[in-house]
Amino acid sequence: MSKRVPISFEFFPSKTDAGAEKLRTVHKELQLLNPEFFSVTYGAGGSTRERTLSTLNDFNGKGTPVAPHLSCIGDDKARITELLDIYKSQGIDRIVALRGDLPSGQVGLGELPYAQDLVRFIREHSGDYFNIEVAAYPEMHPQADSFDADIKRFCEKANAGANSAITQFFFNPDAYFYFVERIQKEGVNIPVAPGIMPITNASNLIRFADGTGAEIPRWIRKQLAAYGDDVESIKAFGHEVNLKLCERLIEGGAPSLHFYTMNQTEPNRQLVLDLGLA
Protein backbone atom coordinates (compact mmCIF):
# COMPACT_ATOMS: atom_id res chain seq x y z
CA MET A 1 0.00 0.00 0.00
CA SER A 2 1.29 3.45 -0.92
CA LYS A 3 1.51 6.35 1.49
CA ARG A 4 -1.52 8.61 1.15
CA VAL A 5 -1.31 11.56 -1.22
CA PRO A 6 -4.18 13.76 -2.49
CA ILE A 7 -5.75 12.92 -5.86
CA SER A 8 -7.61 14.98 -8.47
CA PHE A 9 -9.38 14.24 -11.75
CA GLU A 10 -9.74 16.03 -15.09
CA PHE A 11 -12.92 16.13 -17.19
CA PHE A 12 -13.66 17.72 -20.55
CA PRO A 13 -17.05 19.29 -21.41
CA SER A 14 -19.27 16.92 -23.38
CA LYS A 15 -20.56 17.93 -26.81
CA THR A 16 -23.88 16.08 -26.39
CA ASP A 17 -26.66 15.89 -23.81
CA ALA A 18 -26.09 12.13 -23.49
CA GLY A 19 -22.39 12.70 -22.86
CA ALA A 20 -23.17 15.36 -20.25
CA GLU A 21 -25.54 12.95 -18.49
CA LYS A 22 -22.90 10.22 -18.49
CA LEU A 23 -20.34 12.66 -17.11
CA ARG A 24 -22.66 13.46 -14.18
CA THR A 25 -22.63 9.75 -13.32
CA VAL A 26 -18.81 9.55 -13.63
CA HIS A 27 -18.53 12.63 -11.41
CA LYS A 28 -20.69 11.02 -8.71
CA GLU A 29 -18.71 7.77 -8.84
CA LEU A 30 -15.28 9.42 -8.68
CA GLN A 31 -16.42 11.82 -5.97
CA LEU A 32 -16.75 8.80 -3.65
CA LEU A 33 -12.92 8.54 -3.78
CA ASN A 34 -12.66 11.91 -2.00
CA PRO A 35 -10.53 13.83 -4.54
CA GLU A 36 -9.07 17.24 -3.75
CA PHE A 37 -10.70 18.77 -6.85
CA PHE A 38 -12.06 18.13 -10.36
CA SER A 39 -10.64 20.20 -13.22
CA VAL A 40 -12.65 20.99 -16.37
CA THR A 41 -10.91 21.74 -19.67
CA TYR A 42 -11.43 24.77 -21.91
CA GLY A 43 -11.10 24.63 -25.73
CA ALA A 44 -8.71 26.64 -27.91
CA GLY A 45 -9.48 30.36 -27.67
CA GLY A 46 -12.40 29.61 -25.33
CA SER A 47 -14.13 27.49 -27.99
CA THR A 48 -15.87 25.35 -25.34
CA ARG A 49 -16.54 28.30 -23.03
CA GLU A 50 -20.31 27.78 -22.67
CA ARG A 51 -19.97 24.01 -22.28
CA THR A 52 -17.19 24.48 -19.73
CA LEU A 53 -19.43 26.84 -17.74
CA SER A 54 -22.33 24.39 -18.00
CA THR A 55 -20.16 21.52 -16.71
CA LEU A 56 -18.90 23.68 -13.85
CA ASN A 57 -22.50 24.56 -12.95
CA ASP A 58 -23.36 20.85 -12.86
CA PHE A 59 -20.59 20.09 -10.36
CA ASN A 60 -20.00 23.27 -8.37
CA GLY A 61 -21.32 23.15 -4.82
CA LYS A 62 -21.73 19.35 -4.92
CA GLY A 63 -18.98 18.57 -2.42
CA THR A 64 -15.66 18.41 -4.25
CA PRO A 65 -14.29 21.78 -5.48
CA VAL A 66 -14.07 22.37 -9.23
CA ALA A 67 -11.18 24.06 -11.04
CA PRO A 68 -11.84 25.44 -14.53
CA HIS A 69 -9.04 25.50 -17.08
CA LEU A 70 -8.49 28.97 -18.48
CA SER A 71 -6.38 29.54 -21.59
CA CYS A 72 -5.21 32.95 -22.79
CA ILE A 73 -3.72 32.71 -26.28
CA GLY A 74 -5.89 34.51 -28.83
CA ASP A 75 -8.24 35.76 -26.10
CA ASP A 76 -8.61 39.27 -24.70
CA LYS A 77 -8.40 40.64 -21.18
CA ALA A 78 -12.07 41.68 -21.12
CA ARG A 79 -13.33 38.13 -21.71
CA ILE A 80 -10.88 36.68 -19.20
CA THR A 81 -11.90 39.31 -16.64
CA GLU A 82 -15.54 38.36 -17.19
CA LEU A 83 -14.77 34.70 -16.53
CA LEU A 84 -12.72 35.45 -13.42
CA ASP A 85 -15.63 37.49 -12.04
CA ILE A 86 -18.10 34.69 -12.82
CA TYR A 87 -15.91 32.13 -11.06
CA LYS A 88 -15.41 34.36 -8.05
CA SER A 89 -19.17 34.99 -7.76
CA GLN A 90 -19.72 31.22 -7.78
CA GLY A 91 -17.18 30.61 -5.02
CA ILE A 92 -14.74 28.85 -7.37
CA ASP A 93 -11.25 29.60 -6.09
CA ARG A 94 -8.92 27.32 -8.08
CA ILE A 95 -7.94 27.84 -11.74
CA VAL A 96 -5.72 25.88 -14.11
CA ALA A 97 -4.01 28.69 -16.07
CA LEU A 98 -2.72 27.67 -19.50
CA ARG A 99 -1.44 29.27 -22.67
CA GLY A 100 -3.63 26.95 -24.75
CA ASP A 101 -3.71 26.48 -28.51
CA LEU A 102 -4.37 29.25 -31.02
CA PRO A 103 -7.78 28.65 -32.61
CA SER A 104 -7.61 27.42 -36.20
CA GLY A 105 -7.40 30.29 -38.69
CA GLN A 106 -6.74 32.95 -36.06
CA VAL A 107 -3.76 35.24 -36.51
CA GLY A 108 -2.07 37.01 -33.58
CA LEU A 109 -1.50 35.78 -30.05
CA GLY A 110 -3.84 38.22 -28.30
CA GLU A 111 -3.25 40.46 -25.29
CA LEU A 112 -1.91 37.65 -23.11
CA PRO A 113 0.27 35.47 -25.35
CA TYR A 114 1.83 33.22 -22.68
CA ALA A 115 0.71 31.42 -19.53
CA GLN A 116 3.00 33.59 -17.39
CA ASP A 117 1.10 36.65 -18.72
CA LEU A 118 -2.19 35.02 -17.72
CA VAL A 119 -0.93 34.14 -14.23
CA ARG A 120 0.29 37.71 -13.73
CA PHE A 121 -3.03 39.10 -15.02
CA ILE A 122 -5.07 36.87 -12.65
CA ARG A 123 -2.97 38.08 -9.72
CA GLU A 124 -3.38 41.74 -10.76
CA HIS A 125 -7.14 41.27 -11.13
CA SER A 126 -7.92 39.00 -8.18
CA GLY A 127 -4.97 39.21 -5.79
CA ASP A 128 -4.50 35.97 -3.86
CA TYR A 129 -8.12 34.84 -4.21
CA PHE A 130 -7.40 32.05 -6.71
CA ASN A 131 -5.17 29.02 -6.22
CA ILE A 132 -3.45 28.95 -9.62
CA GLU A 133 -2.28 25.69 -11.20
CA VAL A 134 -0.01 25.80 -14.26
CA ALA A 135 1.17 23.13 -16.71
CA ALA A 136 4.52 21.36 -16.49
CA TYR A 137 6.25 19.26 -19.15
CA PRO A 138 8.72 16.74 -17.69
CA GLU A 139 9.71 15.67 -21.22
CA MET A 140 9.75 19.25 -22.56
CA HIS A 141 6.97 21.25 -24.20
CA PRO A 142 6.72 20.18 -27.87
CA GLN A 143 7.27 23.78 -29.03
CA ALA A 144 10.13 24.63 -26.66
CA ASP A 145 13.52 25.47 -28.18
CA SER A 146 15.37 23.40 -25.60
CA PHE A 147 14.91 21.74 -22.23
CA ASP A 148 16.74 24.62 -20.53
CA ALA A 149 14.45 27.16 -22.22
CA ASP A 150 11.43 25.16 -21.09
CA ILE A 151 12.65 25.09 -17.49
CA LYS A 152 13.18 28.86 -17.65
CA ARG A 153 9.64 29.39 -18.99
CA PHE A 154 8.16 27.20 -16.26
CA CYS A 155 10.04 29.11 -13.54
CA GLU A 156 8.71 32.39 -14.98
CA LYS A 157 5.15 31.04 -14.62
CA ALA A 158 5.82 30.00 -11.04
CA ASN A 159 7.41 33.34 -10.18
CA ALA A 160 4.48 35.22 -11.76
CA GLY A 161 2.29 33.81 -8.98
CA ALA A 162 1.42 30.13 -9.60
CA ASN A 163 0.70 28.04 -6.50
CA SER A 164 1.24 24.60 -7.99
CA ALA A 165 1.52 22.68 -11.26
CA ILE A 166 0.12 19.64 -13.06
CA THR A 167 2.28 17.77 -15.56
CA GLN A 168 1.54 16.49 -19.01
CA PHE A 169 1.16 12.72 -18.83
CA PHE A 170 4.32 10.62 -18.99
CA PHE A 171 5.48 7.06 -18.35
CA ASN A 172 9.10 7.72 -17.34
CA PRO A 173 9.24 8.64 -13.64
CA ASP A 174 12.90 9.67 -13.95
CA ALA A 175 11.86 12.48 -16.30
CA TYR A 176 9.49 13.78 -13.61
CA PHE A 177 12.07 13.60 -10.82
CA TYR A 178 14.69 15.30 -12.99
CA PHE A 179 12.26 18.10 -13.89
CA VAL A 180 11.45 18.74 -10.21
CA GLU A 181 15.15 18.69 -9.33
CA ARG A 182 15.91 21.23 -12.07
CA ILE A 183 13.22 23.73 -11.04
CA GLN A 184 14.24 23.43 -7.38
CA LYS A 185 17.81 24.32 -8.39
CA GLU A 186 16.30 27.50 -9.87
CA GLY A 187 14.65 28.27 -6.52
CA VAL A 188 11.14 27.15 -7.50
CA ASN A 189 9.53 24.90 -4.90
CA ILE A 190 5.83 24.80 -5.82
CA PRO A 191 4.23 21.32 -5.71
CA VAL A 192 4.17 19.55 -9.08
CA ALA A 193 1.45 16.89 -9.45
CA PRO A 194 2.20 14.12 -11.96
CA GLY A 195 -0.51 13.75 -14.63
CA ILE A 196 -1.58 10.12 -15.10
CA MET A 197 -3.15 8.96 -18.38
CA PRO A 198 -5.17 5.72 -18.44
CA ILE A 199 -4.12 3.15 -21.05
CA THR A 200 -7.29 1.64 -22.51
CA ASN A 201 -6.87 2.18 -26.25
CA ALA A 202 -3.50 1.96 -28.01
CA SER A 203 -4.27 4.17 -31.03
CA ASN A 204 -5.82 6.92 -28.88
CA LEU A 205 -2.85 6.90 -26.51
CA ILE A 206 -0.36 7.18 -29.38
CA ARG A 207 -2.40 10.03 -30.93
CA PHE A 208 -2.46 11.94 -27.61
CA ALA A 209 1.27 11.39 -27.12
CA ASP A 210 2.14 12.56 -30.64
CA GLY A 211 0.05 15.70 -30.13
CA THR A 212 1.53 16.64 -26.77
CA GLY A 213 5.15 15.59 -27.09
CA ALA A 214 4.77 12.90 -24.41
CA GLU A 215 6.99 9.87 -24.94
CA ILE A 216 5.58 6.34 -24.91
CA PRO A 217 8.56 4.08 -24.11
CA ARG A 218 9.38 1.51 -26.79
CA TRP A 219 8.60 -1.45 -24.52
CA ILE A 220 5.07 -0.11 -23.91
CA ARG A 221 4.49 0.51 -27.65
CA LYS A 222 5.74 -3.00 -28.49
CA GLN A 223 3.52 -4.64 -25.88
CA LEU A 224 0.46 -2.68 -27.01
CA ALA A 225 1.15 -3.65 -30.63
CA ALA A 226 1.44 -7.31 -29.59
CA TYR A 227 -2.04 -7.21 -28.04
CA GLY A 228 -3.60 -5.94 -31.28
CA ASP A 229 -7.37 -5.62 -30.76
CA ASP A 230 -7.41 -7.53 -27.46
CA VAL A 231 -9.02 -4.72 -25.43
CA GLU A 232 -9.08 -6.59 -22.10
CA SER A 233 -5.36 -7.41 -22.29
CA ILE A 234 -4.56 -3.79 -23.18
CA LYS A 235 -6.57 -2.56 -20.16
CA ALA A 236 -4.95 -5.09 -17.78
CA PHE A 237 -1.47 -4.19 -19.06
CA GLY A 238 -2.21 -0.46 -18.90
CA HIS A 239 -3.46 -0.78 -15.34
CA GLU A 240 -0.27 -2.57 -14.28
CA VAL A 241 1.95 0.03 -16.01
CA ASN A 242 0.18 2.95 -14.31
CA LEU A 243 0.00 1.21 -10.93
CA LYS A 244 3.79 0.74 -10.90
CA LEU A 245 4.33 4.28 -12.19
CA CYS A 246 2.16 5.79 -9.45
CA GLU A 247 3.82 3.69 -6.74
CA ARG A 248 7.25 4.86 -7.88
CA LEU A 249 6.12 8.50 -8.04
CA ILE A 250 4.59 8.41 -4.55
CA GLU A 251 7.63 6.62 -3.15
CA GLY A 252 9.86 9.31 -4.71
CA GLY A 253 7.95 12.15 -3.08
CA ALA A 254 5.27 13.25 -5.59
CA PRO A 255 2.93 15.54 -3.60
CA SER A 256 -0.30 14.37 -5.31
CA LEU A 257 -1.60 12.59 -8.43
CA HIS A 258 -3.83 14.07 -11.16
CA PHE A 259 -5.77 11.62 -13.35
CA TYR A 260 -6.77 12.40 -16.95
CA THR A 261 -10.07 10.51 -16.83
CA MET A 262 -11.17 10.82 -20.48
CA ASN A 263 -14.62 11.20 -18.83
CA GLN A 264 -14.56 7.55 -17.68
CA THR A 265 -14.83 6.11 -14.17
CA GLU A 266 -12.51 3.19 -14.92
CA PRO A 267 -9.65 2.48 -14.82
CA ASN A 268 -9.15 5.56 -12.64
CA ARG A 269 -11.25 4.26 -9.75
CA GLN A 270 -9.52 0.87 -9.67
CA LEU A 271 -6.11 2.51 -9.81
CA VAL A 272 -6.91 4.76 -6.85
CA LEU A 273 -8.32 1.81 -4.87
CA ASP A 274 -5.32 -0.42 -5.62
CA LEU A 275 -2.98 2.40 -4.54
CA GLY A 276 -4.90 2.76 -1.26
CA LEU A 277 -5.60 6.44 -1.97
CA ALA A 278 -9.40 6.47 -1.76
Sequence and secondary structure as in RCSB ss.txt:
>XXXX:A:sequence
MSKRVPISFEFFPSKTDAGAEKLRTVHKELQLLNPEFFSVTYGAGGSTRERTLSTLNDFNGKGTPVAPHLSCIGD
DKARITELLDIYKSQGIDRIVALRGDLPSGQVGLGELPYAQDLVRFIREHSGDYFNIEVAAYPEMHPQADSFDAD
IKRFCEKANAGANSAITQFFFNPDAYFYFVERIQKEGVNIPVAPGIMPITNASNLIRFADGTGAEIPRWIRKQLA
AYGDDVESIKAFGHEVNLKLCERLIEGGAPSLHFYTMNQTEPNRQLVLDLGLA
>XXXX:A:secstr
      EEEEE   SSHHHHHHHHHHHHHHHTT  SEEEE   GGGTTHHHHHHHHHHHTTSSS EEEEEE TT 
 HHHHHHHHHHHHHTT  EEEEE     TT  S  S  SHHHHHHHHHHHHTTSSEEEEEE TT  TT S HHHH
HHHHHHHHHTT  EEEEEE S HHHHHHHHHHHHHTT    EEEEE   S HHHHHHHHHHHT    HHHHHHHH
HHTT HHHHHHHHHHHHHHHHHHHHHTT   EEEE TT STTHHHHHHHHT  
